[in-house]
Amino acid sequence: MPKRGERRNQPAYVRHVAEQVARLRQVSLEEIATQTTANACCLFRLSLPHPTASESQTLVNVPDLPRPLAIG
């Protein structure tokens, strides 16, 4: 992680974290992005964003997504 050891976490590091999670889980960064977006939408009761033309093919083939883990 490029900012390891710094006290503050900030949104600018989200991509680095997602890249590391993708590497550890041996999946694509796109799969991590799709799943975390779906988890956030489920958690906060948001509708999924409308995909762009390039994303629509990917999202059509996504199986039923598991519910996010309970926190606490």
Secondary structure as the mmCIF struct_conf table of DSSP 4:
data_model
#
loop_
_struct_conf.conf_type_id
_struct_conf.id
_struct_conf.beg_label_comp_id
_struct_conf.beg_label_asym_id
_struct_conf.beg_label_seq_id
_struct_conf.end_label_comp_id
_struct_conf.end_label_asym_id
_struct_conf.end_label_seq_id
TURN_TY1_P TURN_TY1_P1 PRO A 2 GLY A 5
BEND BEND1 ARG A 7 ARG A 7
HELX_RH_3T_P HELX_RH_3T_P1 PRO A 11 TYR A 13
HELX_RH_AL_P HELX_RH_AL_P1 VAL A 14 ARG A 25
TURN_TY1_P TURN_TY1_P2 GLN A 26 GLN A 26
HELX_RH_AL_P HELX_RH_AL_P2 LEU A 29 LEU A 43
TURN_TY1_P TURN_TY1_P3 PHE A 44 ARG A 45
HELX_LH_PP_P HELX_LH_PP_P1 SER A 47 THR A 52
HELX_RH_AL_P HELX_RH_AL_P3 ALA A 53 VAL A 60
TURN_TY1_P TURN_TY1_P4 ASN A 61 ASN A 61
HELX_LH_PP_P HELX_LH_PP_P2 ASP A 64 ALA A 70
#
